[in-house]
């Protein structure tokens, strides 16, 4: 899991660069808000494929692709709420608060991404248990319930 976490951080840094590069490139053409939205989508799609293929080494599927934005939404909500709570209630400096909020949100986002992309295998870090052969292919005259 430590290797996955390191790769997750690398993908996050790369995707921040992809987002920012896309934003800077498109901002003069379509305005800052549209450039921001397009940059977010491009970075999220890139993050999905890099996390599937490199971080977690799993096959991308449409289901995973549909679920993946939830990980980004979770990160966004956690960091936003974290910054507000840290600044307003804990009186943490506005410059430091986002770093603390990210330090809390990134591990949660990692675990959620791991769960979305690896499914049940992510629970214990072990591959899913194989189904016994007699349940998969009952012998002649047996049913799956009557095998054994």
DOMI-940031 format. One record per atom (N, C-alpha, C): residue in one letter; x, y, z. Coordinates in steps of 0.02 Angstrom, whole numbers, plus 32768, in hexadecimal, padded with zeros to 4 digits. Layout:
BEGIN
AXYZ ...
# end
This chain:
BEGIN
X80297FC48000 X800080008000 X802B803F8000 X8066803B801D X80938076801E X80A8808A7FD8 X80B680587FAE X80C880667F68 X808E80897F44 X805180707F51 X801680907F33 X801080D87F4A X801B80E47F8A X801581297FA5 X804881577F85 X808681407F7D X80B981697F5C X80A781797F14 X808F81487EF1 X807A81527EAB X803E81817EA8 X8011817B7ED8 X7FD681A67EDA X7FEB81EF7EE1 X801C81FC7F0B X803582407F14 X805582597ED3 X807C822F7EB1 X809B82437E72 X806682557E3F X8032822B7E3A X7FFB82397E0B X7FD9827A7E1D X7FD082877E5D X7FB182C57E73 X7FDA83027E5E X801B82FE7E65 X804783357E51 X8044833F7E05 X804883087DE0 X8042830C7D96 X8000832B7D81 X7FCA83157DA1 X7F88832F7D8E X7F7E83777DA1 X7F9F838D7DD6 X7F9D83D47DE6 X7FBD83FC7DAE X7FF583E27D94 X801684027D5B X7FEB84017D1D X7FC983C97D10 X7F9C83C47CD6 X7F6483F67CDC X7F4683F97D17 X7F1084297D23 X7F2884717D16 X7F5F84827D36 X7F7784C77D32 X7F8D84D97CEB X7FAE84AA7CC9 X7FC284B67C84 X7F8684C07C56 X7F5484957C5F X7F16849C7C38 X7EF584DF7C46 X7EF284F07C86 X7ED3852F7C9A X7EF7856B7C7A X7F3A856C7C7E X7F6085A37C62 X7F5985A77C16 X7F57856D7BF6 X7F51856B7BAD X7F0C85847B96 X7ED885707BB8 X7E9485807BA1 X7E7885C27BBC X7E9385DB7BF3 X7E7886187C12 X7E7286527BE2 X7EA586617BB9 X7E9D86997B8B X7E68868D7B54 X7E5B864E7B46 X7E2C863D7B10 X7DE486397B26 X7DD8861E7B62 X7D9386117B77 X7D82862F7BBC X7DAF86537BDA X7DA386717C1B X7DB986447C54 X7DC086627C8F X7DDD863D7CC7 X7DAF86057CE1 X7D6E86117CE5 X7D4285DF7D02 X7D3C85A27CD4 X7D3185AC7C94 X7D2D85747C65 X7D7085507C62 X7DA785757C64 X7DE985567C63 X7DF4852C7CA2 X7DDC85457CDA X7DE1851F7D19 X7DBA84DE7D14 X7D7D84E17CFB X7D5384A57CF6 X7D7084727CC6 X7D87848A7C8B X7DA5845B7C5B X7DE5843E7C79 X7E0D84677C9A X7E4A844E7CBA X7E3B84197CEE X7E0784237D15 X7DF483F27D48 X7DDF83B07D27 X7DB883B37CF2 X7DA183767CD0 X7DDD83527CB0 X7E0883767C8E X7E4383577C6F X7E6F83367CA4 X7E7B83597CDB X7EA4833D7D11 X7E8383017D31 X7E4183027D39 X7E1E82CA7D58 X7E21828C7D2C X7E1982957CEB X7E1D825C7CBC X7E6482417CBD X7E95826E7CBB X7EDB82577CBF X7EE982337CFF X7ED0824D7D36 X7ED9822D7D77 X7EBB81E87D79 X7E8081E17D5C X7E6081A07D5B X7E8B816C7D38 X7EA2817D7CFB X7EC9814C7CD6 X7F0D813F7CF5 X7F2F81727D0D X7F7081687D2D X7F68813F7D6D X7F34814D7D94 X7F2A81267DD1 X7F1780DE7DC2 X7EEF80D37D8E X7EDE808E7D7B X7F1C80697D63 X7F3D80867D31 X7F7180627D0D X7FB480617D32 X7FC480957D57 X800780997D76 X800480917DC2 X7FD980B77DE3 X7FD880B67E2C X7FBF80727E46 X7F84805D7E30 X7F6580217E4B X7F697FE57E1C X7F807FF07DDF X7F877FBB7DAD X7F477F917DA7 X7F127FB37D95 X7ED27F937D8C X7EB37FA87D4A X7E877F817D31 X7E687F8F7CF0 X7E347FC67CF7 X7E397FFB7CCE X7E05802E7CD0 X7DC280127CB5 X7D8C80247CD6 X7D4A80107CBE X7D1D804D7CBF X7CE580487C9D X7CB580807C9C X7C99808C7CE2 X7C8E80567D08 X7C73805D7D4C X7CA480847D77 X7CE380717D75 X7D1680947D9C X7D1B80DD7D86 X7D1780E87D45 X7D1B812B7D2A X7CE181567D44 X7CA681387D48 X7C6C815C7D61 X7C71816B7DAB X7C90813F7DD1 X7C9781477E1A X7CD181757E2D X7D03817A7E03 X7D40819E7E15 X7D3681E77E28 X7D09820D7E07 X7CFF82527E1C X7CEB825A7E66 X7CCE82277E83 X7CBD822A7ECA X7CFB82347EF6 X7D3382187EE0 X7D7182217F07 X7D8782697F04 X7D8282887ECA X7D9482CF7EC4 X7D6382FC7EEB X7D2382EB7EE8 X7CF283127F0D X7CFE830D7F58 X7D1082D27F6F X7D2082C97FB6 X7D5B82F47FCA X7D8E82F47FA0 X7DCA831D7FAE X7DB783677FB0 X7D8F837C7F81 X7D7B83C27F7E X7D5483D77FBC X7D2383AE7FCF X7CFA83BE800A X7D2583BE8049 X7D4F838B8051 X7D788387808D X7DA883C28093 X7DC983D4805B X7DF8840C8060 X7DD4844E806A X7D9B8457804A X7D7584958052 X7D5C849D8099 X7D3C846980B3 X7D23846B80F8 X7D5E84728129 X7D93844D811B X7DCF84518146 X7DEC84978149 X7DF284B78111 X7E0D84FC810F X7DE0852B8137 X7DA08527812C X7D718553814F X7D758547819B X7D73850881AF X7D7684F981F7 X7DB8850F8215 X7DEF850281F3 X7E308515820D X7E3885618213 X7E21858581E1 X7E2885CE81E2 X7DF685EE8213 X7DB685DB820D X7D8285FB8235 X7D8285E6827E X7D8985A6828B X7D81858D82CF X7DC3858382F3 X7DF5856982CF X7E35855B82F0 X7E67859582E9 X7E5485C982C3 X7E7E860582B9 X7EC285F4829C X7EC385C18270 X7F0185B0824C X7F0B85E28214 X7F4885F48207 X7F59862481D1 X7F3D860B818E X7F2286398166 X7F0486288125 X7F36860A80F5 X7F75861880FE X7FA985FC80D1 X7FB785B480E4 X7FB385A38122 X7FC38560813A X7F8785318138 X7F4B854C8142 X7F0F85238147 X7F0584F3810C X7F0E850880CD X7F0584D98096 X7F35849E8098 X7F7184AA80B0 X7FA2847380B5 X7F8D843F80E8 X7F7484578121 X7F5C84298155 X7F1E8403813C X7EF08427811D X7EB484078103 X7EC583D280CF X7EF583E180A3 X7F0A83B08070 X7F2C83748091 X7F52838180C5 X7F74834980E8 X7F4283188105 X7F0783318118 X7ED283058131 X7EAB82E680F8 X7E9E830C80C4 X7E7382F4808D X7E9682C3805F X7ED682CB8051 X7EF882A08021 X7EF782568036 X7F0682458075 X7F0181FD8087 X7EBA81E1807F X7E878209808F X7E4281F28087 X7E3381E9803C X7E4982188014 X7E3F82137FCB X7E6381D67FB0 X7EA081C97FC9 X7EC6818E7FB3 X7E9F814E7FC3 X7E8781478000 X7E62810B8014 X7E2281037FEB X7E00813A7FDF X7DC381377FB7 X7DD281257F6F X7E0681437F52 X7E1A81327F0D X7E2E80E97F08 X7E5280D27F3A X7E68808C7F3C X7E2B805E7F3C X7DFA80707F64 X7DBD80477F69 X7D9680487F27 X7D9080837F09 X7D6A808A7ECA X7D8D80637E92 X7DCF80687E8E X7DF4804A7E56 X7E0480007E60 X7E0C7FEB7E9E X7E1C7FA57EAB X7DE17F7C7EC4 X7DAC7F9E7ED8 X7D717F7A7EF1 X7D7E7F597F33 X7D627F1F7F3D X7D667EFC7F7E X7DAD7EE67F8D X7DD77EDE7F5B X7E1D7ECB7F67 X7E407EFE7F93 X7E297F3C7F92 X7E4B7F727FB8 X7E3F7F6C8003 X7E0F7F438019 X7E007F3F8060 X7E3B7F28808A X7E5D7EF48075 X7E937ED9809E X7ED77ED9807A X7ED97EF5803F X7F187EF7801A X7F297EB57FF9 X7EFE7E848000 X7F0A7E437FE2 X7EDD7E397FA6 X7EF27E0F7F77 X7EC57E027F3E X7E857DE27F58 X7E507DEA7F32 X7E107DCB7F45 X7E197D807F48 X7DF87D5F7F78 X7DFC7D177F7E X7DDC7CF67F42 X7DFD7CC47F26 X7DDE7CA17EED X7DA27C787F05 X7D727C717ED9 X7D387C477EE7 X7D4E7BFF7EDF X7D3D7BD37F10 X7D517B8D7F0A X7D387B6E7EC9 X7D5F7B407EAE X7D4F7B217E6D X7D0B7AFF7E6E X7CF97ADF7EA5 X7CBA7ABB7EA6 X7C7E7AEA7EA5 X7C877B287EBA X7C507B587EB6 X7C4C7B757E70 X7C877B817E52 X7C897B9D7E0E X7C6E7B6C7DDB X7C847B2C7DE0 X7C717AF87DB0 X7C5D7AB97DD5 X7C1F7AB37DE8 X7C0A7A767E0A X7C147A3A7DDD X7C237A017DFD X7C2B79C37DD8 X7BE979AA7DBD X7BEB79737D97 X7BAE79577D79 X7B7C79457DAF X7B40795A7DA3 X7B0A79487DD1 X7B0879727E11 X7B3779A27E17 X7B3879CB7E52 X7B247A127E40 X7B097A347E71 X7AFC7A7B7E69 X7B2F7AA07E93 X7B337AE07E8C X7B637B077EB3 X7B547AFF7EFE X7B137AFA7F10 X7B017AF37F56 X7B127AAD7F70 X7B0D7A7C7F45 X7B167A377F5A X7B5D7A1E7F50 X7B8A7A477F38 X7BCF7A317F2C X7BEF7A1F7F6E X7C1579EA7F6E X7C3D79D97FA9 X7C25799E7FC8 
# end
